Amino acid sequence: MRIKVMFLIIISFAALTLGKFSMAHHGFAAYSNERITVQAVITELRFINPHVQLYFTIEGDAGQSESWQAELTAPNKLARGGWTKNTLKPGDQIQISGEAARNDGRSIRIREIILSSGESLPLREILD
């Protein structure tokens, strides 16, 4: 009986200690610490698992249109914040702030979205 209790204690401790590693997700090493803000026009919102995808265009340095993308959190988290698949529609003008990709890729880790009305959308993703 004593061996069973010790075994149960050891297994419980291991599960609690190692369980935090199973909560790990992917990191954000692909993004710099440089925060940028862009004026964007939505081209597509994919409200799908595992992460909502946002596609948009911005005006580049030379005045040409550039296609960018961003990944948000899971749709169920955004839905709890009031989002639907129609929250952002093609043609909507928004302001996006976040960290740019390190490899000069056209991608942003979104930290804030502000609508043309000035309203800030809840992102429900604070991973600091």
Buried (B, 14 or more C-beta within 10 A) or exposed (E): EEEEEEEEEEEEEEEEEEEEEEEEEEEEEEBBEEEEEBEBBBBEBBBEEEBBEBBBBBEEEEEEEBEBBBBBBBBEBBBEEEBEBEBBEEEBEBBBBBBBBBEEEBBBBBBBBBBEEEEEBEBBBEEE
